[in-house]
Amino acid sequence: MKPRGSAFLDSRALCASVPAALGIGIGLVLVLATSVARADILPEGMHPIKVAVTFEAPTDGHVVAYPIDCMGLDTKQNPSLEYFQNYDVVEPNTPRAPYKSCGDKTKVWILDTSAFKKVAGEKVPAFVRSEWKLEELSKIKVDDRQLFFTKNQNVHATGFAMPAVGMVNDDNPLTEVAETVAFGGIPARVQNVRLVYKYKDGEQEAHTYTVGSRPQPRRTAARDWMGGLVDKGDAGADSDAGAATTPPNPKDFHLDRSMFVKRKKLEAPPAEAELVPHKRRLSPANKLMLGFGLVALIASIFALREDKKKKK
């Protein structure tokens, strides 16, 4: 025989258990949804590889990467972004990873030190990695900077395009891509680029090339980590080292993907276009989590119904 008041206690316990069960169910479902969403961003069967570029210090000039934001932020809708730092003052001899939202749209420029003063930066927005900013450049509106880069006599186009973020199939033997850019002359020009491909078996493959001719790896299985590369065949012959190249006329410069990277005629979109979110089958662990979540939700629903009946 239940003691007096036990029904009231049971009801209170039941009511207390409902939010807990509901919370557990929703939590498990959210965890699962997050896992699946993350999998959609990183396609199944693919993984990123390390890609970095190191710029040697020029005799004179600031090494600047621009643009580093290609998300199309609307400064008219967001007035606070009217002067935000969409360029990167690159620290010489420090590896720099690709700019995720731009890929090889980001070009490298040399800005005269006599015309631009380097000061500490604010790192706002979050994608700005530079420790520095250039006072004169930051006073120019974001919408006017592209024209400024192409027209100003103190800004010099090098013709070098940053590589895209590396994304390869799981069976690709490539693990790392490292480039070192050497400058020469005043204003500084790219003399040559040293490129090293590193593989899972510890082997390394070196190339030296000039602007506009970034070569593919010699290993066939490692190719197409980045669209539009020059195929040098099995020999993988290096381009002439130390040969200075003349940067393009700034008046003819446009921020597009094809200007400085030679592309073979493609019948299909580049490999990077294949990175389209797609459906993924649930793993056994995710299925189990989903099952627990559904059970908890069902239990909470029945508990609520029983509680309402007792109150009546």
C-alpha positions in Angstrom: 0.0 0.0 0.0 1.4 3.4 -1.1 1.8 6.0 1.7 -0.4 9.0 1.6 0.7 11.7 -0.8 2.7 9.2 -2.9 0.6 10.0 -6.0 1.6 13.7 -5.6 5.3 12.7 -5.3 5.1 10.5 -8.3 3.5 13.3 -10.3 6.2 15.7 -9.3 8.9 13.1 -10.2 7.2 12.5 -13.5 7.1 16.2 -14.2 10.7 16.6 -13.3 11.7 13.7 -15.6 9.9 15.2 -18.7 12.2 18.1 -19.3 15.2 15.9 -18.6 14.1 13.3 -21.2 13.2 16.0 -23.6 16.5 17.7 -23.2 18.4 14.4 -23.7 16.5 13.7 -26.9 17.0 17.1 -28.4 20.6 17.1 -27.4 21.3 13.8 -29.1 19.5 14.9 -32.2 21.5 18.2 -32.3 24.8 16.3 -31.9 23.9 14.0 -34.7 22.8 16.9 -37.0 26.0 18.7 -36.3 28.0 15.7 -37.2 26.2 15.2 -40.5 26.5 18.9 -41.3 30.2 18.8 -40.7 30.4 15.8 -43.0 28.6 17.7 -45.7 31.2 20.5 -45.6 34.1 18.0 -45.8 33.0 15.5 -48.5 33.3 11.9 -47.6 36.5 10.3 -49.0 38.4 13.6 -49.0 40.7 15.4 -46.6 42.7 18.7 -46.6 46.4 18.8 -47.0 48.8 21.5 -45.7 49.6 24.2 -48.2 51.8 27.2 -47.4 53.8 29.9 -49.2 56.8 31.7 -47.7 57.9 35.0 -49.1 61.5 36.1 -48.9 62.1 39.7 -47.9 62.3 42.0 -50.9 65.1 44.6 -51.1 62.4 47.3 -50.7 58.7 47.2 -50.3 55.8 45.6 -48.3 54.6 42.2 -49.5 50.8 42.5 -49.6 48.2 39.8 -50.5 45.0 41.2 -51.9 42.1 40.5 -51.8 41.8 38.1 -48.9 38.0 38.3 -48.6 36.0 37.1 -51.6 32.7 36.6 -49.8 31.2 39.7 -51.3 30.5 41.5 -48.0 28.1 44.4 -48.7 29.6 47.6 -47.2 26.4 49.5 -48.0 24.3 47.2 -45.9 27.1 47.0 -43.3 28.6 50.6 -42.9 31.0 49.4 -40.2 32.8 47.3 -42.9 33.4 50.3 -45.2 37.1 50.4 -44.3 37.7 46.9 -43.0 41.1 45.2 -43.8 40.6 43.0 -46.8 44.3 42.8 -47.5 47.2 41.1 -45.7 50.6 42.6 -45.0 52.6 39.4 -45.2 55.5 38.9 -42.8 58.6 37.8 -44.7 60.0 34.4 -44.1 56.8 33.2 -42.4 54.7 30.5 -44.0 51.3 31.7 -45.2 48.3 29.4 -45.7 45.9 30.1 -48.6 42.9 32.4 -48.0 39.9 30.1 -47.8 37.3 32.4 -49.4 39.4 33.4 -52.3 41.6 30.5 -53.4 43.9 31.7 -56.3 42.0 34.9 -56.7 44.4 36.4 -54.1 47.3 38.1 -55.9 50.6 39.3 -54.3 51.7 42.9 -54.6 54.7 45.0 -53.6 53.9 48.4 -52.1 56.6 51.0 -51.8 57.7 51.5 -48.2 58.2 55.3 -48.9 54.5 55.7 -49.6 52.9 53.3 -47.1 53.6 53.3 -43.3 53.3 49.9 -41.6 51.6 50.0 -38.2 50.0 47.4 -35.8 46.7 46.0 -37.1 43.5 45.2 -35.3 42.7 41.7 -36.7 39.1 42.7 -37.4 37.2 40.9 -39.0 38.2 37.5 -37.8 39.6 36.3 -41.2 42.4 39.0 -41.1 45.6 37.2 -40.1 48.0 40.1 -40.5 49.8 41.6 -37.5 50.1 44.8 -39.5 48.2 47.3 -41.6 49.2 50.1 -43.9 47.8 53.5 -42.7 47.4 55.0 -46.1 45.7 51.9 -47.6 43.3 51.5 -44.7 42.1 55.1 -45.3 40.8 54.0 -48.7 37.3 52.5 -48.8 36.9 48.8 -49.5 34.9 49.5 -52.7 37.7 51.7 -54.0 40.7 49.5 -53.3 40.6 47.3 -56.4 41.0 50.4 -58.6 43.7 51.8 -56.3 45.7 48.6 -56.5 45.6 48.6 -60.3 46.2 52.3 -60.8 48.5 53.6 -58.1 52.2 54.1 -59.2 53.4 53.0 -55.7 51.7 49.6 -56.0 53.4 46.9 -58.1 51.8 43.7 -59.4 54.1 40.7 -59.1 51.8 38.4 -61.1 52.0 35.7 -58.4 48.7 34.1 -57.4 48.3 32.4 -54.0 47.5 28.7 -54.3 44.0 27.4 -53.4 43.2 25.4 -50.3 44.4 21.8 -50.8 41.6 19.2 -50.8 42.4 15.7 -52.1 41.0 12.2 -52.2 41.9 9.8 -49.4 44.0 7.7 -51.7 46.1 10.7 -52.8 49.7 10.3 -51.6 50.3 14.0 -51.3 50.5 15.4 -47.7 52.0 18.9 -48.1 52.7 21.6 -50.6 55.3 24.2 -49.7 56.4 27.2 -51.9 59.1 29.8 -51.4 58.9 33.0 -53.4 62.2 34.9 -54.1 62.2 38.6 -55.1 64.8 40.7 -56.9 65.2 44.2 -58.2 63.6 47.5 -57.3 60.6 47.6 -57.5 60.7 44.0 -56.5 59.8 41.3 -59.0 59.4 37.6 -58.5 62.7 35.9 -59.6 61.6 32.4 -59.1 59.4 30.1 -56.9 60.7 27.0 -55.3 57.9 24.4 -55.0 58.2 21.2 -52.9 55.6 18.4 -52.9 55.8 16.1 -49.9 54.3 12.5 -49.9 53.1 10.0 -47.3 56.1 7.8 -47.8 58.4 10.6 -46.8 59.6 11.3 -50.4 59.9 14.9 -51.6 59.7 16.3 -55.1 61.2 19.8 -55.9 60.4 22.2 -58.7 61.6 25.7 -59.6 59.3 27.7 -61.7 58.5 31.2 -62.8 55.3 33.2 -62.4 52.3 31.7 -64.2 53.5 28.1 -64.6 53.0 26.3 -61.3 53.7 22.6 -62.2 51.7 19.5 -61.3 53.3 16.8 -59.2 55.2 14.1 -61.1 53.2 11.3 -59.5 50.0 10.9 -61.4 48.0 9.9 -58.3 48.9 13.2 -56.6 47.7 15.5 -59.4 44.8 17.8 -59.6 45.1 19.0 -55.9 44.6 22.4 -57.5 42.8 23.1 -60.7 44.6 24.7 -63.7 48.2 23.6 -63.0 50.8 23.1 -65.8 51.4 19.5 -66.7 55.1 19.0 -67.2 54.8 15.3 -67.9 56.7 12.4 -66.4 60.0 14.2 -66.7 58.8 17.0 -64.5 61.4 19.3 -65.9 62.0 22.4 -63.8 61.6 25.8 -65.3 64.6 28.2 -65.5 65.7 29.2 -62.0 66.7 32.8 -61.3 65.0 34.2 -64.4 63.3 37.5 -63.6 59.9 38.0 -65.0 58.2 41.2 -65.9 55.0 41.8 -64.0 51.9 42.6 -66.0 50.8 46.2 -66.7 48.6 47.2 -63.8 46.3 48.9 -66.2 45.5 45.5 -67.8 45.2 43.7 -64.4 41.8 42.2 -63.4 41.1 40.1 -60.4 40.1 36.8 -62.1 41.2 33.3 -61.7 42.8 32.7 -65.1 45.1 35.7 -65.7 48.3 34.3 -64.1 47.7 30.6 -64.1 48.0 28.7 -67.4 45.1 26.3 -67.8 44.7 23.4 -70.0 41.4 23.2 -71.9 39.1 21.3 -69.6 36.1 19.3 -70.7 34.8 19.2 -67.1 35.0 21.7 -64.3 38.2 21.8 -62.2 38.6 19.4 -59.3 37.7 22.1 -56.8 34.2 22.3 -58.4 33.6 18.7 -57.3 33.5 19.8 -53.7 29.8 20.0 -53.6 27.9 19.1 -50.4 26.4 15.7 -50.9 24.4 13.2 -48.9 26.2 10.9 -46.5 25.1 7.6 -45.1 24.9 7.4 -41.3 27.5 5.4 -39.6 26.4 2.7 -37.0 27.4 5.1 -34.2 25.3 7.9 -35.6 22.4 5.5 -36.1 22.6 4.4 -32.5 22.7 8.0 -31.3 19.6 8.8 -33.4 17.8 5.8 -32.0 18.5 6.9 -28.4 17.3 10.5 -29.3 14.1 9.3 -30.8 13.4 6.9 -27.8 14.0 9.8 -25.4 11.6 12.1 -27.4 8.9 9.4 -27.5 9.2 8.7 -23.8 8.9 12.4 -23.0 5.8 12.7 -25.1 4.1 9.7 -23.4 5.1 11.2 -20.0 3.5 14.5 -20.8 0.3 12.7 -21.9 0.1 10.6 -18.7 0.8 13.7 -16.6 -2.1 15.6 -18.2 -4.4 12.6 -17.6 -3.5 12.6 -13.9 -4.1 16.3 -13.6 -7.6 15.8 -15.0 
